Amino acid sequence: MLSLKRALKKQQNQQNQQNIQQNQPNNEQPISSSSSSPSSSILCVADHNNMRVSVWSGDGRQHLFNLPVGGHTRGVCVDLHGYLHVSCGYPLHAVHIYDPRHSFGLIQQLGKQDGGMGLRLGEFNGPTGMCVVDHNTLVVCDFSNHRI
């Protein structure tokens, strides 16, 4: 039984490596789309195990690039100004904000300033899903801290 588990784990690891090389998502998470106009829309996929956001054309037909985020991605959303928000679990426990108008450069990290999980207000322990509500307010599900 143990050797069967090892063989299955080895097969899964090989498939994961192939997915990385072929720009295929590995344990993808929720999807969000960003559009300033229908012709310039993009589709962003939180690719959990590969610790990246996979960016596609708005119709999903063409892979554009991968955005490495340094943590296990759990969710993505786009605010009213077009900024991409990415919730990153282990090891960062943070929300990163990227500016698509400037090559998706990181403009802000929300959470503990030195990184890692936190319990205090403004710190995260397993941020997962997110959304933007009225007046451009970001709402984050902080899973392990049992709060929003």
C-alpha positions as CSV (number, residue, x, y, z in Angstrom):
1,M,0.0,0.0,0.0
2,L,2.8,2.4,0.9
3,S,4.6,1.8,-2.4
4,L,1.4,2.5,-4.3
5,K,1.1,5.8,-2.5
6,R,4.7,6.7,-3.4
7,A,4.1,5.8,-7.0
8,L,0.9,8.0,-7.1
9,K,2.8,10.9,-5.4
10,K,5.7,10.6,-7.9
11,Q,3.2,10.6,-10.8
12,Q,1.5,13.7,-9.4
13,N,4.8,15.5,-9.0
14,Q,5.7,14.7,-12.6
15,Q,2.4,16.1,-13.8
16,N,2.9,19.2,-11.7
17,Q,6.3,19.8,-13.4
18,Q,4.7,19.3,-16.8
19,N,2.0,21.8,-15.9
20,I,4.6,24.4,-14.9
21,Q,6.5,23.9,-18.2
22,Q,3.4,24.1,-20.3
23,N,1.8,27.2,-18.6
24,Q,-1.0,25.1,-17.3
25,P,-2.6,25.9,-14.0
26,N,-1.9,23.6,-11.1
27,N,-4.8,23.5,-8.6
28,E,-6.2,26.8,-9.9
29,Q,-8.4,28.9,-7.6
30,P,-11.2,31.4,-8.3
31,I,-11.1,33.4,-11.5
32,S,-11.6,37.1,-11.9
33,S,-11.7,39.2,-15.0
34,S,-10.5,42.8,-15.5
35,S,-11.8,45.1,-18.2
36,S,-11.4,48.7,-18.9
37,S,-13.1,48.1,-22.2
38,P,-14.3,44.8,-23.9
39,S,-11.3,44.9,-26.3
40,S,-8.7,45.1,-23.6
41,S,-10.1,42.7,-21.0
42,I,-7.9,40.1,-19.4
43,L,-8.6,37.0,-17.4
44,C,-6.6,36.3,-14.3
45,V,-6.4,32.8,-12.7
46,A,-4.9,32.2,-9.2
47,D,-2.6,29.2,-9.8
48,H,-2.2,28.0,-6.2
49,N,0.6,25.4,-6.3
50,N,2.7,27.3,-8.8
51,M,2.5,30.4,-6.7
52,R,1.5,32.7,-9.6
53,V,-1.3,34.4,-11.4
54,S,-1.8,33.1,-14.9
55,V,-2.9,36.0,-17.2
56,W,-5.0,35.2,-20.3
57,S,-6.7,37.1,-23.0
58,G,-10.3,38.1,-22.0
59,D,-11.8,35.4,-24.2
60,G,-9.5,32.8,-22.5
61,R,-8.0,31.7,-25.8
62,Q,-4.4,33.0,-25.4
63,H,-2.1,32.7,-22.5
64,L,-0.3,36.1,-22.1
65,F,2.1,35.6,-19.2
66,N,2.6,34.3,-15.7
67,L,2.9,36.7,-12.7
68,P,4.9,35.1,-9.9
69,V,3.7,36.2,-6.5
70,G,5.9,34.3,-4.0
71,G,3.1,32.6,-2.1
72,H,0.3,30.2,-2.7
73,T,-2.4,32.2,-4.5
74,R,-5.9,31.8,-3.1
75,G,-7.9,34.5,-4.8
76,V,-7.8,37.3,-7.3
77,C,-10.0,40.4,-7.8
78,V,-9.8,43.7,-9.7
79,D,-10.8,46.9,-8.0
80,L,-12.7,49.8,-9.6
81,H,-9.4,51.5,-10.7
82,G,-8.2,48.4,-12.5
83,Y,-5.6,47.3,-9.9
84,L,-5.2,43.5,-9.5
85,H,-5.4,42.2,-5.9
86,V,-4.0,38.8,-5.1
87,S,-4.4,36.9,-1.8
88,C,-1.2,34.9,-1.0
89,G,-1.2,32.2,1.6
90,Y,1.8,30.4,2.9
91,P,4.5,31.7,3.4
92,L,3.5,35.4,2.8
93,H,-0.1,35.6,4.4
94,A,-0.6,38.9,2.5
95,V,-2.6,40.6,-0.2
96,H,-0.5,42.0,-3.0
97,I,-1.8,44.9,-5.2
98,Y,-0.4,45.1,-8.8
99,D,-0.8,47.8,-11.4
100,P,-1.5,46.4,-14.8
101,R,-0.8,49.8,-16.4
102,H,2.9,49.5,-15.3
103,S,3.8,45.9,-16.3
104,F,1.9,44.5,-13.3
105,G,4.4,45.9,-10.9
106,L,3.8,45.4,-7.2
107,I,2.6,48.7,-5.7
108,Q,1.5,47.6,-2.2
109,Q,1.5,44.7,0.2
110,L,-1.3,44.4,2.8
111,G,-0.6,42.4,5.9
112,K,2.3,42.1,8.3
113,Q,5.1,44.3,7.2
114,D,7.9,41.8,7.7
115,G,5.8,39.0,6.1
116,G,4.3,35.9,7.7
117,M,1.1,35.2,9.4
118,G,-0.4,37.6,12.0
119,L,-3.3,37.9,14.4
120,R,-3.6,41.7,14.8
121,L,-5.8,44.0,12.9
122,G,-4.5,44.5,9.4
123,E,-2.6,41.2,9.5
124,F,-3.6,37.9,7.8
125,N,-3.4,34.2,8.5
126,G,-4.5,32.5,5.4
127,P,-6.2,35.2,3.3
128,T,-8.4,33.5,0.7
129,G,-11.3,35.0,-1.3
130,M,-11.7,38.7,-1.9
131,C,-14.0,41.1,-3.5
132,V,-14.4,44.9,-4.0
133,V,-17.7,46.4,-2.8
134,D,-19.2,49.9,-3.2
135,H,-16.7,52.8,-2.9
136,N,-13.8,50.6,-3.9
137,T,-13.5,48.9,-0.5
138,L,-11.6,45.6,-0.6
139,V,-13.1,42.8,1.5
140,V,-10.8,39.9,2.4
141,C,-11.7,36.5,3.9
142,D,-9.0,35.9,6.5
143,F,-9.6,32.1,6.8
144,S,-7.5,31.0,9.8
145,N,-8.2,34.1,11.8
146,H,-11.9,33.4,11.3
147,R,-12.8,37.0,10.2
148,I,-13.5,39.2,7.2
